[in-house]
């Protein structure tokens, strides 16, 4: 069922397909099968390592990794001719081939004989391969010994190397030896792209790549995601890479860096003035590390995409980040969900953005305990952001008052808006209707998510009627399976009068709040 659902999602028109291209049904199905197999294997291993658990964390991992890999496939776009399955040994060399990708199909262990066959295209005289992807194939020591000399023979022509997830399931000692063989073989290559993600590196793994890392002075893209990067591992990375001046993409997602490790990441960032995309999400960084990182980002004046989601920033780090944002005039995508910013940290950031980033296309502020008191200032900021394509404010506490204020700021203009997620915000009928009005006539709008709120059945009917009457169809309305029509905000700030719960009073509140004026400074 998951494979079928993923196939449909990967091959249907979406905001991603418009930007990166639409996958065909066959390619979507191949990717869906591969993703499911990899994620099931990962979740199964997770469950086996926690025999006393009830399996819930394994299921969560299964879902999370599936979503992450789907997003990666969508952003990669449809496979080009050069990215088709790697030719087998007896296939004549196409002089146009520049990519050797053996990552397709089910994750598998490969040994010497299979490695020799898979990598044979690299041994053909006059080949023009510049990019290799060995991800999803687990190399043993025998396979590595075959791969080493082959890679060394072509290293001077390689510009992109993806060796993510290439020692999965191997004993630590064997995995480290494999890494050392690859590192030695690729030493001295002049790479613009290097991906060593999903290898559970830790400090030992990072240092196993010493020769490769020390020889890289021209990297433009560097990916070290889901690698167990601790403080010591982060220190090793910072020490080993001689130059990051040309670096444009640096991704550290899903590591165990913490505050201490963040200091070394910040040091790398300071030495990367040309950085355009920085991802340091889900890295367990607290307030101190976040402040150091925020200050370091001030040197990256060409930054276009910044992703710091799912860390422990807190208010003080939010304020520190707000002082950096005016130094990033090219910022287009900003991901700040689940950072514990609260109102104070959020207001500092949106006030900075209002002046410095009207060109922003993606803004995520989900899960930051933002309530109605912050809504007017946030609304002023959104009014200035007429280029917004995606706005995520889910899992906050806007309620009706805040929801109507935010919706009003989006109603006029914002012709590029494609996605709005305000799920789980404690609002009711008035808020829901306001958001429906805000997007009903946006050209090309794709998805409105108001799930997980307290919208009455009458309110849902209102939303549907508003959307039907607009230029967009009901197809833009997301699932409502977690909406609670009987629910109410639980903090006691609602009117005491029992009659305030009635639909008539919701209408009155809706009417009053529609008159809220949002002014653009």
Backbone torsions as a table, in degrees:
resi	resn	phi	psi	omega
1	UNK	NA	-40.4	179.7
2	UNK	-65.2	-42.0	178.8
3	UNK	-59.9	-44.4	179.6
4	UNK	-62.8	-42.8	-179.2
5	UNK	-66.3	-42.9	178.7
6	UNK	-64.7	-40.6	178.6
7	UNK	-57.8	-44.2	179.9
8	UNK	-64.0	-45.6	-178.4
9	UNK	-66.3	-36.9	-178.1
10	UNK	-72.9	-26.7	-174.6
11	UNK	-104.4	-1.4	178.6
12	UNK	-91.5	153.8	177.4
13	UNK	-61.1	134.4	-179.6
14	UNK	-154.8	178.3	177.5
15	UNK	-64.4	-27.1	179.1
16	UNK	-74.8	-42.3	-178.3
17	UNK	-64.7	-31.9	178.8
18	UNK	-67.4	-29.8	-177.7
19	UNK	-91.5	-40.1	-171.5
20	UNK	-110.4	-11.4	-178.1
21	UNK	107.6	153.6	-175.5
22	UNK	-97.1	130.6	177.7
23	UNK	-78.3	142.5	173.6
24	UNK	-74.0	163.8	-177.6
25	UNK	-58.6	-43.8	-177.2
26	UNK	-65.5	-46.2	179.8
27	UNK	-66.4	-38.6	178.0
28	UNK	-61.6	-42.4	-179.7
29	UNK	-65.8	-41.0	178.0
30	UNK	-60.3	-45.8	179.3
31	UNK	-65.1	-40.7	-179.6
32	UNK	-62.0	-43.8	178.7
33	UNK	-63.2	-43.5	-179.2
34	UNK	-63.3	-44.0	-179.4
35	UNK	-62.7	-45.3	-178.3
36	UNK	-62.2	-44.2	-178.6
37	UNK	-63.2	-44.0	-179.8
38	UNK	-65.1	-44.8	-176.5
39	UNK	-71.0	-35.3	176.7
40	UNK	-65.3	-43.2	179.7
41	UNK	-61.7	-41.8	179.4
42	UNK	-65.1	-44.1	179.2
43	UNK	-66.5	-37.4	179.0
44	UNK	-63.9	-43.4	176.5
45	UNK	-61.7	-41.2	179.4
46	UNK	-60.8	-44.1	-179.0
47	UNK	-65.4	-40.1	179.8
48	UNK	-64.5	-29.2	179.5
49	UNK	-82.4	-8.3	176.4
50	UNK	-127.9	67.4	-173.3
51	UNK	-62.8	-21.2	-178.8
52	UNK	-91.4	-2.3	-179.7
53	UNK	-78.2	169.3	-179.5
54	UNK	-95.7	2.6	178.4
55	UNK	92.2	-9.9	-175.8
56	UNK	-64.5	-39.1	-179.4
57	UNK	-68.3	-31.9	177.4
58	UNK	-67.6	-40.3	178.1
59	UNK	-64.9	-40.8	177.7
60	UNK	-62.4	-41.8	178.0
61	UNK	-63.1	-42.7	178.9
62	UNK	-56.5	-48.2	-178.3
63	UNK	-68.5	-44.2	-177.0
64	UNK	-63.9	-46.0	-178.3
65	UNK	-68.2	-35.6	177.1
66	UNK	-60.9	-47.2	179.7
67	UNK	-62.0	-43.5	-178.6
68	UNK	-62.0	-44.7	-178.0
69	UNK	-70.7	-34.3	175.4
70	UNK	-60.9	-43.0	179.9
71	UNK	-63.2	-39.5	178.0
72	UNK	-62.6	-42.1	179.0
73	UNK	-64.1	-44.0	-179.7
74	UNK	-61.3	-41.4	-178.2
75	UNK	-74.0	-25.3	176.7
76	UNK	-72.1	-29.9	178.6
77	UNK	81.1	-178.6	-178.0
78	UNK	-65.4	147.3	-179.3
79	UNK	-67.2	133.7	175.2
80	UNK	-87.0	171.4	-179.4
81	UNK	-57.6	-39.2	-176.7
82	UNK	-70.2	-16.6	-176.8
83	UNK	-101.5	14.9	176.6
84	UNK	-66.4	174.0	-177.3
85	UNK	-56.4	145.0	-177.4
86	UNK	-60.0	137.5	179.6
87	UNK	-66.3	147.4	178.0
88	UNK	-79.5	174.6	-169.1
89	UNK	-56.3	-38.2	-173.7
90	UNK	-94.5	11.3	178.3
91	UNK	-81.4	126.9	179.1
92	UNK	-58.6	143.9	-177.3
93	UNK	-72.6	128.4	172.3
94	UNK	-90.1	120.2	-176.4
95	UNK	-61.8	-15.7	179.1
96	UNK	-84.4	-9.7	-178.2
97	UNK	-66.4	125.2	175.8
98	UNK	-125.3	-9.5	-177.1
99	UNK	-122.8	128.0	171.3
100	UNK	-113.4	108.7	-176.7
101	UNK	-119.7	110.8	179.7
102	UNK	-107.0	18.4	-173.2
103	UNK	-82.8	-11.8	-175.3
104	UNK	-68.6	161.9	178.3
105	UNK	83.2	-171.1	-176.8
106	UNK	-71.9	141.5	177.0
107	UNK	-56.8	135.1	-176.6
108	UNK	-148.8	155.1	172.6
109	UNK	-84.5	133.7	176.7
110	UNK	-123.0	142.5	178.6
111	UNK	-115.2	-166.7	-168.2
112	UNK	-57.7	-50.1	-174.9
113	UNK	-62.6	-45.6	-179.2
114	UNK	-67.8	-37.7	178.1
115	UNK	-61.2	-40.5	179.9
116	UNK	-61.0	-40.9	-179.4
117	UNK	-71.3	-46.5	-176.8
118	UNK	-63.5	-36.0	-175.2
119	UNK	-95.2	3.6	-177.2
120	UNK	-57.5	-33.1	177.5
121	UNK	-57.2	-28.7	-179.7
122	UNK	-73.1	-15.5	-177.1
123	UNK	-92.3	-7.7	-177.5
124	UNK	-74.0	131.9	-179.4
125	UNK	-58.5	137.9	176.8
126	UNK	77.0	9.4	179.8
127	UNK	-64.6	156.0	-175.4
128	UNK	-121.1	28.8	-179.8
129	UNK	-67.0	129.3	178.1
130	UNK	-118.1	-19.4	-177.0
131	UNK	-129.0	133.9	177.6
132	UNK	-128.5	144.0	176.3
133	UNK	-133.6	110.8	-179.2
134	UNK	-107.7	12.5	-178.5
135	UNK	-60.4	151.1	174.7
136	UNK	75.0	7.3	174.1
137	UNK	-121.9	122.8	-176.9
138	UNK	-91.3	111.7	-177.5
139	UNK	-86.8	126.5	170.3
140	UNK	-87.7	179.0	-176.5
141	UNK	-63.6	-37.0	178.8
142	UNK	-64.0	-44.8	178.7
143	UNK	-65.3	-37.2	179.2
144	UNK	-65.6	-38.6	179.0
145	UNK	-66.2	-29.3	174.1
146	UNK	-74.4	-43.8	-175.7
147	UNK	-68.0	-34.8	-175.0
148	UNK	-52.6	-60.2	-179.3
149	UNK	-61.2	-34.7	179.2
150	UNK	-65.1	-46.0	179.6
151	UNK	-64.7	-38.5	179.8
152	UNK	-63.4	-32.3	-178.5
153	UNK	-73.0	-21.1	-178.1
154	UNK	-116.6	4.5	-171.9
155	UNK	-61.7	-28.9	-177.6
156	UNK	-73.6	-13.9	178.2
157	UNK	-103.5	-9.6	-178.2
158	UNK	-77.8	139.2	175.1
159	UNK	-122.1	-21.1	-179.4
160	UNK	-135.5	127.8	-178.7
161	UNK	-130.9	122.1	175.9
162	UNK	-115.7	103.1	175.9
163	UNK	-119.0	40.7	174.7
164	UNK	-74.9	145.6	174.6
165	UNK	50.3	52.0	-176.3
166	UNK	-117.2	9.3	174.5
167	UNK	-134.7	23.4	-176.1
168	UNK	-57.5	134.7	175.1
169	UNK	79.8	-0.4	179.9
170	UNK	-86.6	148.3	173.7
171	UNK	-58.2	151.2	-174.1
172	UNK	-56.3	-46.2	-177.5
173	UNK	-61.6	-42.6	179.1
174	UNK	-66.2	-42.8	-179.6
175	UNK	-60.2	-43.2	179.5
176	UNK	-64.6	-39.6	177.8
177	UNK	-63.9	-41.0	178.3
178	UNK	-61.4	-44.2	179.2
179	UNK	-60.7	-41.2	-179.5
180	UNK	-64.4	-39.6	179.3
181	UNK	-63.5	-45.9	178.5
182	UNK	-64.4	-41.4	-179.6
183	UNK	-61.4	-45.5	180.0
184	UNK	-64.5	-41.3	-177.9
185	UNK	-65.3	-35.5	-175.9
186	UNK	-95.3	-0.2	179.4
187	UNK	-56.8	131.5	178.4
188	UNK	90.4	-8.6	176.0
189	UNK	-66.8	148.1	-179.2
190	UNK	-102.4	89.5	-173.7
191	UNK	-96.7	145.2	170.1
192	UNK	-102.2	-19.3	-176.1
193	UNK	-136.3	129.4	176.4
194	UNK	-141.6	126.1	179.8
195	UNK	-124.5	112.9	178.0
196	UNK	-120.0	30.5	-177.6
197	UNK	-71.4	164.8	171.1
198	UNK	59.1	37.6	179.6
199	UNK	-120.3	9.8	179.2
200	UNK	47.2	49.3	-171.5
201	UNK	-63.9	-57.1	-168.9
202	UNK	61.9	-173.4	-178.9
203	UNK	-64.0	-39.8	-178.4
204	UNK	-60.5	-43.9	-179.2
205	UNK	-66.2	-40.8	177.5
206	UNK	-59.4	-45.6	-177.8
207	UNK	-72.3	-21.4	174.2
208	UNK	-65.9	-23.5	177.9
209	UNK	-95.2	18.2	-174.3
210	UNK	-51.1	-52.5	-174.5
211	UNK	-62.2	-41.2	178.7
212	UNK	-65.2	-49.7	-175.8
213	UNK	-64.6	-41.3	-177.6
214	UNK	-65.3	-23.1	-176.8
215	UNK	-92.0	1.8	-175.2
216	UNK	-98.5	111.6	179.4
217	UNK	-120.7	1.9	-176.4
218	UNK	-125.5	16.3	-178.3
219	UNK	-60.8	133.7	173.8
220	UNK	-109.5	-27.8	178.2
221	UNK	-133.9	129.4	-178.0
222	UNK	-138.3	121.9	-176.7
223	UNK	-118.7	121.2	179.0
224	UNK	-134.1	63.3	-174.8
225	UNK	-100.3	144.9	176.8
226	UNK	53.0	51.5	-174.1
227	UNK	-122.0	10.1	-179.2
228	UNK	63.6	37.5	-177.4
229	UNK	-76.4	102.0	178.8
230	UNK	-89.7	-172.7	176.7
231	UNK	-57.2	-49.0	-177.4
232	UNK	-66.0	-37.3	179.1
233	UNK	-68.3	-39.7	177.6
234	UNK	-64.0	-39.9	177.4
235	UNK	-61.9	-42.6	180.0
236	UNK	-62.9	-43.7	178.5
237	UNK	-60.1	-45.3	-178.7
238	UNK	-62.6	-35.5	-178.9
239	UNK	-76.0	-38.6	-168.7
240	UNK	-80.1	-35.3	-177.9
241	UNK	-80.0	114.8	-172.0
242	UNK	-69.5	-30.4	-176.8
243	UNK	-149.8	133.8	175.3
244	UNK	-123.5	19.7	-176.2
245	UNK	-63.1	-30.3	-178.7
246	UNK	-93.5	-1.9	-174.5
247	UNK	-65.4	128.9	177.3
248	UNK	-111.2	-28.0	-179.1
249	UNK	-129.0	125.6	178.7
250	UNK	-137.0	113.0	-175.5
251	UNK	-121.9	123.0	-179.3
252	UNK	-120.6	23.6	-173.6
253	UNK	-53.7	141.9	170.3
254	UNK	58.5	63.0	173.6
255	UNK	-128.3	-177.0	-177.6
256	UNK	-116.9	45.2	-171.0
257	UNK	-64.5	-47.8	-179.7
258	UNK	69.3	179.4	-178.5
259	UNK	-60.5	-44.8	-176.3
260	UNK	-65.2	-43.7	178.6
261	UNK	-66.6	-30.5	-179.3
262	UNK	-61.9	-29.0	178.8
263	UNK	-62.1	-40.2	-180.0
264	UNK	-74.4	-35.2	175.0
265	UNK	-64.5	-41.3	178.3
266	UNK	-60.4	-36.5	178.4
267	UNK	-64.1	-41.5	176.0
268	UNK	-63.0	-41.1	-179.2
269	UNK	-62.9	-42.2	179.3
270	UNK	-59.4	-30.3	-178.1
271	UNK	-91.8	13.2	-177.1
272	UNK	-124.5	68.9	-173.6
273	UNK	-66.7	-18.2	-177.8
274	UNK	-99.3	11.9	-178.1
275	UNK	-59.6	131.6	178.5
276	UNK	-113.5	-26.1	-179.4
277	UNK	-138.1	118.1	-179.9
278	UNK	-126.3	124.5	179.4
279	UNK	-124.6	119.0	178.7
280	UNK	-136.7	46.4	-177.3
281	UNK	-85.0	151.2	176.2
282	UNK	53.5	53.3	-178.2
283	UNK	-122.4	13.1	174.3
284	UNK	61.9	28.7	-179.7
285	UNK	-84.6	128.3	179.3
286	UNK	-93.9	-161.9	-173.1
287	UNK	-62.1	-49.8	-175.8
288	UNK	-62.0	-47.7	179.2
289	UNK	-64.7	-36.6	-179.4
290	UNK	-66.4	-38.1	178.4
291	UNK	-65.2	-43.8	177.9
292	UNK	-61.3	-41.9	-179.6
293	UNK	-67.7	-41.6	179.7
294	UNK	-61.1	-42.7	179.4
295	UNK	-65.4	-40.4	-180.0
296	UNK	-64.2	-35.8	-178.9
297	UNK	-63.5	-17.5	178.5
298	UNK	-63.1	-19.0	178.7
299	UNK	-84.5	-11.2	-174.9
300	UNK	-95.5	70.9	-171.2
301	UNK	-74.2	-4.7	177.7
302	UNK	-103.0	7.7	-174.8
303	UNK	-61.2	130.1	178.6
304	UNK	-111.2	-30.5	-177.1
305	UNK	-133.1	124.7	-178.8
306	UNK	-129.3	119.9	-177.6
307	UNK	-124.7	108.6	-179.0
308	UNK	-121.7	19.5	-173.7
309	UNK	-56.9	155.4	169.4
310	UNK	57.8	53.3	171.4
311	UNK	-129.8	-176.6	-174.5
312	UNK	-110.7	48.7	-174.9
313	UNK	-56.5	-62.0	-174.3
314	UNK	83.0	178.1	-173.6
315	UNK	-62.6	-48.2	-175.5
316	UNK	-60.9	-40.7	178.3
317	UNK	-68.0	-34.4	175.9
318	UNK	-61.9	-41.3	178.3
319	UNK	-66.6	-40.6	177.3
320	UNK	-61.4	-41.4	179.3
321	UNK	-65.4	-36.0	-179.9
322	UNK	-62.2	-27.3	178.5
323	UNK	-78.0	-21.7	179.0
324	UNK	-85.4	-36.1	-172.8
325	UNK	-54.2	-39.0	178.0
326	UNK	-63.1	-14.2	179.0
327	UNK	-88.5	1.6	-176.3
328	UNK	-117.4	73.6	-172.6
329	UNK	-70.9	-15.0	-177.6
330	UNK	-98.3	6.2	-175.0
331	UNK	-60.9	128.5	-179.7
332	UNK	-118.0	-35.8	-179.1
333	UNK	-125.9	129.5	-178.0
334	UNK	-133.9	117.9	-176.4
335	UNK	-115.0	105.7	-175.5
336	UNK	-128.7	34.1	179.7
337	UNK	-76.6	151.0	172.5
338	UNK	56.9	51.8	179.0
339	UNK	-118.8	7.3	-179.7
340	UNK	57.1	39.7	-176.4
341	UNK	-72.8	-31.3	-174.8
342	UNK	57.8	-174.1	-177.3
343	UNK	-63.1	-45.2	-173.5
344	UNK	-62.7	-47.5	179.2
345	UNK	-66.6	-39.4	179.5
346	UNK	-64.3	-44.8	-178.8
347	UNK	-63.4	-38.4	177.2
348	UNK	-60.5	-42.2	-178.2
349	UNK	-69.8	-47.3	-176.3
350	UNK	-69.0	-31.0	175.3
351	UNK	-64.7	-37.7	176.7
352	UNK	-68.3	-41.3	-178.4
353	UNK	-67.4	-35.7	-178.1
354	UNK	-57.1	-36.3	-178.4
355	UNK	-89.3	-33.3	-167.8
356	UNK	-106.5	-17.1	-172.4
357	UNK	-136.1	52.2	177.3
358	UNK	-66.1	-16.1	-178.9
359	UNK	-84.6	0.6	-176.3
360	UNK	-56.4	135.0	179.9
361	UNK	-106.3	-28.4	179.2
362	UNK	-130.8	127.5	176.6
363	UNK	-134.8	120.9	176.9
364	UNK	-118.8	123.5	178.1
365	UNK	-134.9	31.1	-177.7
366	UNK	-67.6	153.2	170.5
367	UNK	62.1	40.7	-178.4
368	UNK	-120.4	15.1	178.6
369	UNK	58.4	39.0	178.2
370	UNK	-83.1	127.6	-179.8
371	UNK	-117.8	-173.2	-172.9
372	UNK	-61.7	-25.7	-178.8
373	UNK	-64.7	-29.4	-179.9
374	UNK	-87.5	-10.7	-172.1
375	UNK	-60.7	-43.2	-178.4
376	UNK	-59.9	-43.1	179.9
377	UNK	-69.5	-41.0	176.4
378	UNK	-61.5	-40.1	179.8
379	UNK	-63.4	-40.3	177.2
380	UNK	-60.0	-41.6	179.0
381	UNK	-63.4	-45.4	-178.7
382	UNK	-65.4	-34.2	177.6
383	UNK	-59.5	-36.4	-179.5
384	UNK	-75.5	-20.2	-174.9
385	UNK	-93.0	75.9	-175.9
386	UNK	-79.2	-5.1	179.2
387	UNK	-97.3	1.8	-176.5
388	UNK	-56.2	131.1	174.0
389	UNK	-109.4	-28.9	-176.9
390	UNK	-142.4	127.8	178.4
391	UNK	-129.6	120.7	-179.0
392	UNK	-118.1	112.6	178.1
393	UNK	-124.7	24.0	-175.7
394	UNK	-62.8	159.1	172.4
395	UNK	57.1	43.5	171.2
396	UNK	-118.0	-158.5	-174.3
397	UNK	-134.3	48.1	-174.5
398	UNK	-67.4	-36.3	-174.2
399	UNK	56.3	-173.0	-176.5
400	UNK	-63.3	-44.1	-176.0
401	UNK	-59.4	-50.6	179.5
402	UNK	-68.8	-37.8	-178.3
403	UNK	-62.2	-46.0	-178.8
404	UNK	-64.8	-38.8	179.3
405	UNK	-63.2	-45.7	179.2
406	UNK	-65.7	-45.2	-178.4
407	UNK	-60.1	-40.7	-179.6
408	UNK	-60.1	-36.8	-178.6
409	UNK	-69.6	-20.2	-178.0
410	UNK	-97.3	-10.7	-170.3
411	UNK	-67.8	-44.3	-178.7
412	UNK	-94.5	137.2	-179.0
413	UNK	74.3	-143.3	-179.8
414	UNK	50.7	47.4	-176.8
415	UNK	-68.4	-17.2	-178.0
416	UNK	-92.1	-5.9	-175.2
417	UNK	-62.7	127.8	-177.8
418	UNK	-116.5	-29.9	-175.0
419	UNK	-142.4	134.2	178.3
420	UNK	-135.2	119.3	-179.7
421	UNK	-118.6	108.2	177.1
422	UNK	-124.4	33.0	179.7
423	UNK	-66.6	153.8	175.2
424	UNK	54.3	61.8	179.5
425	UNK	-130.1	14.7	173.9
426	UNK	64.7	15.7	179.6
427	UNK	-91.8	163.6	-175.3
428	UNK	-118.4	-143.4	-172.3
429	UNK	-61.7	-44.2	-176.3
430	UNK	-62.7	-46.3	179.5
431	UNK	-63.8	-41.7	-179.0
432	UNK	-63.1	-45.3	-179.9
433	UNK	-63.4	-37.5	-179.3
434	UNK	-64.5	-42.8	178.6
435	UNK	-67.3	-36.4	177.3
436	UNK	-62.4	-43.7	178.3
437	UNK	-62.4	-37.7	-175.6
438	UNK	-63.5	-31.3	-173.7
439	UNK	-112.4	-5.7	-172.0
440	UNK	-57.1	-30.5	-175.1
441	UNK	-117.6	16.4	178.4
442	UNK	-75.2	124.1	179.4
443	UNK	-67.5	130.2	177.3
444	UNK	77.0	10.3	178.6
445	UNK	-65.8	139.5	-171.9
446	UNK	-109.1	-46.1	-171.7
447	UNK	-148.3	130.7	171.6
448	UNK	-114.8	119.3	-179.8
449	UNK	-111.1	107.6	176.2
450	UNK	-119.1	22.3	-177.9
451	UNK	-67.4	161.1	173.4
452	UNK	74.2	18.7	178.1
453	UNK	-109.2	-165.6	-176.1
454	UNK	-116.7	57.4	-174.1
455	UNK	-92.8	124.5	-179.5
456	UNK	-66.5	164.6	177.5
457	UNK	-59.6	-38.2	177.6
458	UNK	-64.8	-38.3	178.5
459	UNK	-64.1	-39.5	177.1
460	UNK	-63.2	-42.0	177.5
461	UNK	-61.4	-40.9	178.3
462	UNK	-59.8	-46.4	-179.5
463	UNK	-57.9	-46.3	-178.7
464	UNK	-64.2	-40.0	179.3
465	UNK	-64.6	-40.8	-180.0
466	UNK	-63.6	-43.7	-179.0
467	UNK	-68.0	-39.5	178.3
468	UNK	-62.7	-35.6	-178.3
469	UNK	-78.0	-15.4	-179.2
470	UNK	-88.4	-170.8	-177.9
471	UNK	-81.9	-15.5	179.0
472	UNK	-101.0	155.2	-179.1
473	UNK	-91.2	176.9	177.2
474	UNK	-65.6	-13.0	-178.9
475	UNK	-61.7	-21.7	-178.2
476	UNK	-77.1	-15.6	-178.0
477	UNK	-80.0	122.2	180.0
478	UNK	-73.3	-178.9	-179.8
479	UNK	-60.8	148.8	176.8
480	UNK	-122.3	26.0	-174.7
481	UNK	-68.4	-19.3	179.9
482	UNK	-107.9	7.5	175.4
483	UNK	-69.7	141.7	179.8
484	UNK	-118.0	95.2	-175.9
485	UNK	-65.0	-18.3	179.8
486	UNK	-95.2	-7.9	-174.3
487	UNK	-77.7	161.3	177.9
488	UNK	-142.5	152.4	172.9
489	UNK	-55.4	140.2	-168.4
490	UNK	-109.6	15.8	-175.9
491	UNK	-100.1	4.2	174.6
492	UNK	81.2	7.0	-178.3
493	UNK	-89.0	-3.4	178.0
494	UNK	-75.6	166.4	179.3
495	UNK	-61.0	145.2	-178.4
496	UNK	-74.8	-30.2	-176.8
497	UNK	-60.9	126.4	-179.9
498	UNK	-58.2	-31.0	-177.8
499	UNK	-67.9	-14.6	-179.3
500	UNK	-64.9	-15.7	-179.4
501	UNK	-79.8	-15.5	-173.7
502	UNK	-72.4	156.4	-179.6
503	UNK	-59.8	-33.7	-178.0
504	UNK	-62.3	-41.2	-180.0
505	UNK	-71.6	-30.7	173.8
506	UNK	-62.5	-40.2	177.9
507	UNK	-61.3	-41.8	-178.7
508	UNK	-64.9	-43.8	178.7
509	UNK	-62.4	-43.6	178.6
510	UNK	-57.2	-45.9	-177.4
511	UNK	-63.7	-43.7	-179.5
512	UNK	-65.8	-43.6	-176.0
513	UNK	-71.5	-23.6	177.8
514	UNK	-65.0	-19.1	-179.3
515	UNK	-87.8	-1.8	178.0
516	UNK	-62.0	127.9	-179.4
517	UNK	-96.6	131.6	176.7
518	UNK	-111.7	111.3	-175.2
519	UNK	-100.0	144.3	176.9
520	UNK	-93.5	115.7	179.5
521	UNK	-59.2	NA	NA
